Amino acid sequence: MTSPDVTVVVAVYNTMPYLTDCLNSLVGQSIGLDRLEIVAVDDGSTDESGAELDRFAKKYPDTVKVMHQANSGGPAAPSNRALDVATGRYVYFIGSDDYLGKEALKRMVACADKHDSDIVIGKMAGTNGRYVHQALFKKSDPDISMFDSALPFTLANTKLFRRELVEKHKLRFPEDLPVGSDMPFTIEACFKARKISVLADYVYYYAVRRKDASNITYKSSHLSRLDCTAKIMHHAAGLMGPGHQRDMLLERHFTWELFKLVKEDYPALDEETRRAVAAGIAELADMYLTDSLRDALPLVRRVRAVLAQHGAVDELVEAIRIDEQGAPPFLLEGDRAFARYPGFRDPALNIPDRAFEVTQESVAAALAANTELVSAEWEQDGDDLSLAAEVRLGLTGDTGSAVLRLVQGAMPKSADRAGGRRLPAGQELPGPVGEFTQEATADGTGTILRGRIPIEARQASLGVRVHVQVAGWTYEVAVRAEDKPMPLARRWRSGTPYRVGARVNSKGRMVILTGLLFPPENKLWPRVRPLLVRVKRKVTR
């Protein structure tokens, strides 16, 4: 009998009714049953999963092989047992609650044969709110490396592997990991593969989040996930020495797995567990968080990792709460900016300033979160009208560049969600118009910016914006004004009268509206209206 092109490995434990969709997607593959082998191992299921596997084995006896075993506590043991009996030129792993696109296996096998690839990764998509990292799937590429791509952020085993590669290096899943047991397998396979290909032209794999969120990843405890992550990182580090490549790989674990342990649910843990989690992160940080890797982490993830590394559990809890409420204030010092999280320049902790340094990716949204209107009113002197406004900025230090401007039009769509943006390099702003003063807030965590800005007599819709230089770049931030009283609309100018008003738009931002009090009548309307009436009559006849 000719060996199949691909063996699909399915580790199964209590995944009904999702298992049925999974199996149907496999037997319905366009590659054909004669080129396909399905090896499913029931890991002691207590629902109808075992019976469903047997039903498919009876219906497709030449394609579906089923084995039953006592529960092992995770997908590693059943996956290894399936590998031991696999006969395909390639092996593919699928979660028993997920499913494949109809042409998935045919396309991936063709790609591997064409490019002599050891590993082929097909584009994945999440369903029912399941998150799947998409950076790797921006375009197809027949030859990528783990160190020049987003592959470290896509380490699930849901890939096509040349079985010769698996057997040559005796790759198997570590059975002592209830969570993440596919990562050591995938990392080592990718490290030793001659060629890795990515296919982004089709959705090959649909990752399903169960409605009860009972996927093993979603229900594991903090300490269990910490232990598994530590073993995964140690395994990865054992494949390569210290240096840039190891940093690139381990960045994923500091960015994802370890960060997930100190998210919004961390403060609710009991004190003993909080300290155990922080101590575990500290041990890994001491071993693997090099200065260059630390500096590459996004601000929020970097700060939480460093606070845990220094045993600053109370400060870590407070930092998480600050992020839940918005963002920390910034300290501006020349061309540098620092997030004033708990622990910043605390002599008892002695954490380097660089750990709190603000990077471009974190500035605009944080500025917007901490920029809000304090008060606003009109000041009129004869025909001259000005907006007198006080705005609180979450900035301290060298804040002299901050000014208020009235800007025509809405924020660009790319900046609309954040409520602020970094202006492009080289873009010059007109000189500030009006008078400005600054004063530190009473609690020392911000600055009150006061401005008196002349209002021009013209038809306009003007956003109230702050422009400020942070870390060598100029940022534009919309002034939030939710629940703040707006100055009443008024008439001004004695010759041709104008109106001016202020409102809070649907996004909670302050907008100034100006225009003629008595707009000129449109002289064309009396001529156009009879024509429109005649056209309407012809249409309705």
N, C-alpha and C positions, 0 to 999 in steps of 0.2 A: 504494500500500500504506500502510495506517495505521501511524504510528510506534508502537513499543511504549511501554508505560508506564515500563518500567525496563530499563536495560542493566546487567548484572552483569559487572564486570571481574575477570578471573582471570589473574594473573601466575603463570606456572608454571616451576618448575625442580626437576627430580628429586624429585617428591613422591609417587611410587607407593609403596605401594598406596592411600595416603590420598586421592589425586586422584579415584579412582573414587567414593568416598563423597561427596566434595565435589560432583562433577558430578551424581550421582544426586539429591542433595538439591536441586540447582537445577532440573533438568528435572522434578522431582516437586513443584514449588511449586504451592500451591493457586491462585495468581493465574492460572495457565493459560499454556500455551505461546504463545498468540496475543498476550499482553500482555507477553511476556518476550523479551529479547535477551541472549545470553551471548557475550561477546567474550573469548576465551582466547588469550594470547600465550605460546608456548613459548620460553623464553629459553635455548635451546641445551641442552636436557636431554640427559643421557647415559644415562638409564634408559629405561623404556617410556612415560614421560609423553607424549611427542610422539605416539606411536602411539595411546595411549588418547584423546587429544584428537581425533585424526582419526576414531577409531571413533565418538565421540559426534557429531561434525560430520556424518558420513555417515548416522547414525541420525536426527538431528534437523536436517536441512539448512536449515529455515526459522528455526531458533532459535539454533543454535550456529555461531559464526564462529571459525575458528582461523587464527592466523598463527604462523609459525616464524621465528626470528631467531638470529643468533650470540649467545653468552652475553655479557651486558653487565655482570655482576658484582653485580646487585641487582635488586629488584623495580621500581625507579623507571622505567627505560626501557620495559619491556613494559607497565607501567600507562599510561604516556603514549601509547604507540602505540595501545592500546585506546581511550583517551579520544578520540583523533583520529578514530576511525571510529564512535564510539557515536552512537546515534540516539534513545535513550529520553528521556522527559521527565525522568527521574531516573537517576542512576547509583549503583551500589552496588558496593563493593569487598569481596572475600572472599579470604582466604588459601587457597591451593590444597590445603592439608592440613586445612582446617577444613570445617564444614558448617553448614547452616541448618535451623532448625525448619520444618516443612512450611508453616505459614501466615505465615512471616516477611515475605515481600515484599508479600503482599496486605494485611496489617495496616499495614505501614509506609507504603505508598503511600496507603492510605485515610486515615491520620493526616495525612500531608502535604497531601492534598487538602482535608481538613476544616478544618485550622488554618492553611492557607497557609504551611506550614513550609518553610524552605529546607533544613533538615537535620533528619533524624529518627534517633534513636539507640535501637536496640532492646537489650533486656537481653541480656547475654552471660554465658556460663558456661564454665569451664575443664574440660578432660578430661585424663586421664592425668597429673594433677598440674600442669597448666598453671594458673598464677595469673592471675586476672582481678579487678581492683579492682571492688568492688561498691557503693561509697558512692553512686554516681550512680543506682543502680537501686533505691533504697529505695521509690520511688513514681513513678507516671507523672506527667508535667508537660508541658502543651502549650507552655510558653514559659519557657525558662531562659536564663541568661546564663553566659558563661564565667567571670564574676567573682563570681557568687553561688551557685556550685554546685561539685560535685566534678568537673566536666568537665575541668579541667586534668590530672586523673589518669586520663582516659580519652581519649587523643589518637590512638589507632589510627584508620586510615581506614575501618574496618569500620562504616560509617554510610551512610544514604541521603542523597544530595546532589541538590538541584535542579540539573539540568545547565545551566540558564540562569545560575545563580550561578557555576558553574565557568567557563563560557565568557566571561561578562561581565568577570570579573576575571583571565581567562587563567591560571587555576590549573593548575599542573602540578607533578610531583614532581621535586625536585632530583636529578639523575642522578649527582652526585658523592658521594652518601651511600650506602654499602653497608648501613648500619644506620640505622633511624629515618627513612627518607626520607618516610614518610607523615606525620610530625609537622608539618613546615612547611606542607604542604598543608592538613592538618586545622586547624591553628592559624589560618591566614589565612582559611580558609573560615568557621570559627566566628566570627572577629573581624568579618567582613564580612556575615555572614548577618543577615537581618531577623528571623528567628524560628527557634529551635532547640527541638525537642520530644524528650522522653524517654518511652519506653514500657517499663514494668516489669511488665506483666501476663502475660508469656509469655517463654520462653527463645527468643530469635530467632537467636542465634549461638552455636555451640559451637566454642571455641578448643581445638585439639588440640596437646598436646605429643607429638612423635614419641617412640617408645620408645627411639630412639638419641640423643634430645636434639639432633638435627641441624638444628632450626630455626635460622635465621641469627642470631637474637638470642642464642641460647645458646652459639654457638661463636666469636663475635668476640673479638678480643684487647682488652686494656685500652686500649692506645693508639688503636686503631681506634675503639672506643666513645667515648673521650674526644674525639677529633677530630670525630666525628659530633655529639656532644652540644654541643660548642662552636658548631658551625655552626647547629644548631637554636636554641640560645639567642640567638645573634646575629640570626637571622632574626626570632624572636619579638620581641626588643627593638626591631628596626627598625620594627615595626608600631605601636608606642606609645611615648610618652616615659616617663621615670622617674616613679614614683609607685606608689600602692597597687595599681592594676590590674596593672602589670608585675610587682610583687612577688608577687601572687597566682598569676600564671602561672608565673613562674620558680621559685617554691617547689617545684613538682613536680620540676624537674630537680635541684635540690639534694637533695631528699628521696629521689629514685629513682636517676636515671642516674648522678649524681656519687657518691652514697653507695655504689652497687654497685661502684664502682671501688676503694673502700677498705674492703672487707669482709674476711672471714676468709682469702681467698686472697691478699690484698695482701702480707702479710709474706713469703710464699713467692716473690714476684717477685724478679728480680735487682735489685741496688741501683740500676743505671742506670734501669731501668724504674720502680722505686718513685719515684725523684726526678723523673722525667719526668711521671709521673701527678700527683704532688703539685704540681709547677710549673704544670701545665695547670689544675688545680683552683684554684690560687692566682690565676692570671690571670683566670679567670671570677669568682672571689670578689671580687677587687679591682674588677671592673667592675659586678657585679650584686648582691653580697651586702650590701644595706643593713642598717643596724642593726635596723630593724623586721623585715626578712625573716630575719635571723640569729636574732632573739629568738623568731620564730614556729616555728623548726625544733625538732623533738624533741631532747632532750639529746644522745643518742649521735650523731645526724647532725650536730648543731651543733658539737660538740667536734671531730669528725673534719674537718669542713670548715674550721674555724678553725685547727686544727693544720697542715693542708695549706697554708692561706693564709699562714701564718707560716714555712713551710719547715721545720717541726719534724718531719722524717721519722722519726727514731728515736723521738720521743715518740708519734707517730701509731701506729707499729708496736706500742709497748708498750700504748697505749690499747686497740687491737684485742684484744690478748692478755688484758688485764684483763676486757674484756667477754665474751670466750670463757669465762673461768673463773668469771664471776659479775657483779660490779659494783664500781665504785670506792667507797672510803669517802666519807662526807659530812662536811663541816665545817659546823657549825651556828653561826650568828652572829645572835642576836636572832631576827627574823622571816624571815631569809634562810638559805638553805642552798646549799652549793656542792659539786660533785663534784670530788674531789681526784684528777683525772687528771694524768698527766705533763704538765708545762707550766703547771699552775695556779700563779699568782703567781711564775713564774720570771722574774726581772728581765732575763734575757738575751732573753726572747721578748716580754715586756711585752704579754701578751694581756689584754684587759679581763676583769674578774671576771664580767661578765654572760654571757660566752661559756660559763662553767662553772656558771651558776646552775641550781639544780634546779627543775624545774616539776612540777606535780601529776601529770602522766601518767607520770613516771619514778620516783616515790618508792617506792611500795609494794613492787614487785618487787625493787628494789635493796636496800631495807631487809631484806627477807626473805632475800635471797641472802647478806647479811653478818651475819645474826643466828643464832648457834648456841650450843648448850649447851657449857659447859666441864666442869662437874661438878655433881652433885646428890647429896644425902644427907638422911636423916631426922635430926632433932634432937628428942629426947623428954625432957620434964621431968614426971614423974608421969603424969597423964592428959592433959597438953598435948603436942601433936605439931606440928612445923613442918617445912616443906620448906626446906632450905638449898641454894640454887642459885647458880651463877656462870654468867653468859651473856655472850658476847662480842658487842658491837655494832660495826658498821662506821661509827661516829660519833665525831667529836671536836668540841671546842669547847663550846658551851652545851648540854650533855647532861643538865642537872639535872632535866628533866621526865620522864626515862625511869624507869619502874617495872615490876615484874613483877606480874601478876595471874593468878589461877586462874579461868578463864571456863567456865561450863557450856555444853556443846554444841560443835558443829563450826563452822568458819568458814563464812560465807555462800557459796553456790555462786559468786557473782560474784567472790569474792576467793580462791577455793580454789586456783586454778592459780597465782596470784602468791604465795600464802602470806601475804598481808597486804592491808590495805585502809585507805583514808582514811575516818574516821568522818564521818557526815553533820554538816553545820553545825548547831550548837545541841544536839547530843547530849551529855548530861552523864554522865560516868562516876562511879561511887561513889568515895569517897576511898580511896587506897591503904591496904591492910592489911598490916602487917608492918614490917620494918626494912630500909633499903636504903643501900648505900654504892657509890661508884664510884671507879675507878682507871684511869688511862690504860694502854694496853698498852705493852709494852716497845719495840715498833717505832714507837709514836706514831701508828699508823694506825687505832686503835679505842679502845674503852672496855670495861672489864670491869664489868658490873653485878652486884653481889652482893645477894641478897635472902633474907630469912628470913620465910617466909609461914606463918601458922597454918593448920592443916588442921581443917576443921569435921567434927564427927561426924554424917555424913548420907550418904545414898545419892547418889552423883554420879559423873559422868565429866567431868573438868575439863581443858581445854586450858591449857597453860602459854603465856602471851602476854606480849609487851612492849607497853606503851603509851608513846608518845613524841611530842612536838610537833616538827614539821619545817615550816619556812616558814609558820608560822601555822596549821597544821592538825594535828589529832591522828590518829596512825596506830596501828593494831593489827596486830601481827606475831606469827605463830606461831613458837615456838622450835623450830628444827630440832635433831634429836638422833641422826642416823644414826651408827651405829657407836660410840655413847657408852654406857658401862655405866650401867644403871639401878639405883637403890637397891633392895635386896631387899624384898619384901612383908613386912609385919609386922602384929602385933596390938597394939592399944592400947586404953586405958580399962579400969578395973578393975570398974566396975559392969556396964553393958551393953557387952560388948566389940565393937569395930569392927576392920575390916581396912583396910589401905591398901596400894596398889601403884602402881608407875609402869611405863609401857611406851612404846615407840615405835610409833606407828600406821603404817598402810600408806603414808602420805604422808611418813613420816620425821619426824613431829612428836611432841613429848613430851606425854603425857596422864597425869593422875593419876586413879586409880579408888579410890573409898571406898564403904563399906557395912557393914552389920551382919555380924559374923563368923558368927552363927547366925540367918539370916533366919527369921521366924515361919512356921510351916506354914500353908498355905492351907486354912482350915477348910471351904471350899466344895467342895474336890476330892472327898472321899469321897461327897458327895451327887451331884455332877455325873457322876462316872465311870460308875455303872450306867446312867444315861440315855443316855450316848454309846454304851455297849456295845449297848443295845437298838436304838438307831437304826441302828448298823452292821449288826446282824443282819437288820433289815427290808430294808435296801438290798441286801444280798447274796442275799436269797432269790429 
